[in-house]
Amino acid sequence: MKNNVIFVAIVLVIFSISCKRESFEPDKYWGEASAIRNGSNWKSSPSAGSSDSNKKFFISFTYSEDGVNREELIISKIPFYTGTYHIRKNDDGKVDATLFTSLYGDDLDGYIYNVSESDSLSSIVITRIENEEIWGTFEVTLLRDTTKGVKPIDLPDTLTFTNGKFYTKILE
């Protein structure tokens, strides 16, 4: 009987550890990022990565609330040079942006937002690159993809980011 109790206790401990929801991991982010989103301050934790084969990189901006990831804005296919780059909707080889929302934390199960096909104002400016560190600004307007996702709480169909600033580092 004592062995059964010990066995059940061990199983319960293992089960509770394996089912524990992952929490926000600040060590996977590096730098600072902020913007005005639809008129309100928006701060996020940035990270960046690259593919040496195509000399381009991406920046991921993760917005968290109460230690739970709520949004991830990804601007990708950015050339590894200073300059201004227009953001397009999944245009082959061009800089693009997508925002994913989360209802429950790390699972990106809410809305998906993309750049409008007619958008000509969204852009990212890479102002400085030094070693693996990157500084820049961005402005982007995203529209909710009505064919995918479920409705998160209190998000409109259009998200406009203005006065975006970031400082991050390639973290491979």
C-alpha positions in Angstrom: 0.0 0.0 0.0 2.8 2.4 0.9 4.5 1.7 -2.5 1.2 2.6 -4.3 0.9 5.9 -2.4 4.5 6.8 -3.3 3.9 5.8 -7.0 0.7 7.9 -7.2 2.5 10.9 -5.6 5.3 10.6 -8.1 2.9 10.4 -11.0 1.0 13.4 -9.7 4.2 15.5 -9.4 5.3 14.6 -12.9 1.8 15.3 -14.3 1.6 18.7 -12.6 5.1 19.7 -13.9 4.4 18.6 -17.5 1.0 20.4 -17.6 2.4 23.6 -16.2 1.9 26.5 -18.6 5.1 28.0 -19.9 5.6 31.5 -18.6 7.1 34.5 -20.2 10.8 34.0 -20.8 12.6 37.4 -20.9 16.0 35.8 -21.7 14.9 35.0 -25.2 14.4 38.7 -26.0 17.0 41.4 -26.3 16.7 45.2 -26.4 13.8 47.6 -26.3 10.8 48.3 -28.6 7.9 50.7 -28.4 5.2 52.3 -30.6 1.9 54.0 -30.5 -0.8 51.4 -31.4 -4.2 53.0 -32.2 -3.3 56.0 -30.1 -2.1 54.1 -27.0 1.5 53.3 -25.8 2.6 49.8 -26.8 5.8 48.3 -25.4 7.2 45.0 -26.5 10.1 42.7 -26.1 12.1 42.3 -29.3 14.2 39.5 -30.7 15.8 39.1 -34.1 17.1 36.3 -36.3 18.6 35.9 -39.7 19.4 33.5 -42.5 22.9 34.0 -43.7 22.0 32.5 -47.1 19.8 35.4 -48.2 21.4 38.3 -46.2 18.0 39.2 -44.6 16.7 39.1 -41.1 13.4 39.3 -39.1 12.4 41.1 -36.0 9.8 39.7 -33.6 8.0 42.1 -31.2 6.3 40.3 -28.4 3.7 42.2 -26.4 3.0 40.7 -23.0 0.4 41.4 -20.3 0.7 40.1 -16.8 3.5 37.8 -17.9 1.4 36.2 -20.6 2.3 36.7 -24.3 -0.7 38.4 -26.1 0.6 39.6 -29.5 3.6 38.9 -31.7 4.3 41.4 -34.5 6.8 39.9 -37.0 8.5 42.1 -39.7 10.5 39.8 -42.0 12.7 39.7 -45.0 14.5 42.9 -44.0 17.8 43.4 -45.9 20.9 43.5 -43.6 21.7 47.1 -44.6 20.7 50.6 -43.4 17.9 52.1 -45.3 14.1 52.6 -45.7 12.1 49.5 -46.7 8.4 49.5 -47.6 6.4 46.8 -45.9 4.2 44.8 -48.3 1.7 41.9 -47.9 3.6 38.7 -48.5 5.2 40.0 -51.7 7.7 37.5 -52.8 11.1 38.6 -51.4 10.0 41.9 -50.1 9.7 43.1 -46.5 6.4 42.0 -45.0 4.7 42.0 -41.6 2.2 39.8 -39.8 0.7 40.1 -36.3 -0.6 37.1 -34.4 -2.7 37.4 -31.3 -3.1 35.0 -28.4 -6.1 34.3 -26.2 -4.3 32.0 -23.8 -0.6 32.9 -23.7 2.0 31.2 -25.9 -0.5 29.7 -28.3 -1.1 32.1 -31.2 -4.7 31.2 -31.5 -6.4 34.6 -31.9 -6.7 36.9 -34.9 -4.1 37.2 -37.6 -3.4 40.7 -39.1 -1.6 41.4 -42.4 -0.6 44.5 -44.3 -3.2 45.6 -46.8 -2.3 44.9 -50.5 -2.9 48.6 -51.2 -0.8 49.9 -48.3 2.0 52.2 -49.5 2.8 54.0 -46.2 4.0 51.1 -44.0 7.7 51.0 -43.7 10.7 50.1 -41.5 13.8 52.2 -41.4 17.1 50.5 -40.3 19.1 53.4 -39.0 22.2 51.6 -37.7 23.7 48.1 -37.8 26.7 47.4 -35.7 27.9 43.8 -35.4 24.7 41.9 -34.6 22.9 44.9 -33.1 20.2 46.8 -35.0 18.5 50.1 -34.4 15.5 51.4 -36.3 12.0 52.8 -36.6 8.7 51.5 -38.1 5.2 52.5 -39.1 2.7 49.8 -40.1 -1.0 49.4 -40.5 -2.4 45.9 -40.3 -5.9 44.6 -41.2 -7.5 41.6 -39.5 -7.7 38.5 -41.7 -11.4 37.6 -41.4 -10.8 34.1 -42.8 -8.7 33.0 -39.9 -8.7 33.0 -36.1 -11.2 33.6 -33.4 -12.0 37.0 -31.8 -9.7 38.1 -29.0 -10.9 40.5 -26.5 -11.0 44.2 -27.4 -9.0 44.4 -30.6 -10.3 46.3 -33.6 -10.2 45.1 -37.2 -7.3 47.6 -38.0 -4.2 48.1 -36.0 -2.0 51.1 -36.7 1.5 51.3 -35.3 3.1 54.8 -35.4 6.4 56.2 -33.9 7.7 52.6 -33.6 11.3 52.5 -32.3 13.5 49.5 -31.6 17.0 48.4 -30.6 17.7 44.6 -30.7 20.2 42.0 -31.6 20.4 38.9 -33.7 20.1 36.1 -31.2 21.0 32.9 -33.0 
